[in-house]
Amino acid sequence: MLCDCITIVNEDLRQHNTKLSTAFSRVGTRLFVKPLISTEKINPRGKSGPMLVTPTYCPFCARKLADTVEAEQATITEGATHV
């Protein structure tokens, strides 16, 4: 992330014995941490589990998340020769 919102919110939540759920996202060889939005299955008999949902913008400060920026930059230079 380009912001420290997850760290700041987790510090505030610590006094309530709580923290945000997070997921890792990979772009190329880099890993990024994103907040995880809770989902649940509608039909419990369905074969697959619930989908994971992660935002592309920080839900606290509305900045674009780092892996989204990295992905956009990667597509611009994809196939280019680097010396």
N, C-alpha and C positions, 0 to 999 in steps of 0.2 A: 504494500500500500504506500501511497505517497504521503499519507498522514499517520499520526500516532493514535488515532481514535480508539482502536481496539485495546491498546495498552491502557489508555486513560480510563475507558469505560470499565475494563477489568479491575483496575485499581479501585474504582468507586464501588464496584459490585463485591469486591473481596470481603468487605465488612458484613455482607449478607450471605457469606459462604456460597457465592455464585460467580460464574464467569460465562462469557459468550461462547457459544459453540463456533468452531472454526473449521475450515476445510483447506486443504492444500490445492493449489492450481499450478500446473506446469506449462511454461512457454519455453520451448527449446530446452536448454539445460538449466534454466532458472526456476526455482520454486517460490511461490508467493502464498501468503496466508490471506484468506478471505473470511468474512463472517458468514455463517451458515444460517439460512432461513429454514425454520422448521416446517416439515411437510408430513403428511400421513396418508396411508392408503385409504381409498374410498371403499373398494370392494376387498374385504379380507381374504377372499378365495382366489384373487388374482395371483398369477405366478410370480410376477416381478415385484420387487420392493418399491417403496416410494422414491421418486426422483429427488436428487439433491439440487437445491436451488441456492445459487450464490449471486450477489448483486454485482453489477459492473461499475457502480458508483458507491462511495461510502455512504451508508444510511445515516450517518451522524453529521458529516460536514459537506456532503454532496460532491466531493472531489472524485475524479475518475481514478479507479484503482490501477495500481502500477502494472499489473499483468496485462490489462487492456491497452495501456499506453505502449508497453513492450511489444505486444502482438501487432499493433498498428505500425510501429517502427520496423518490425521484422518483415512485414509484407512489403514495405517500401524498398528495403535493401535486399530482398530475396533474389538470389541469382546473380547478385553483383559480385565482382571480383574484388577482394580486399587484399591489399599488399602489406 
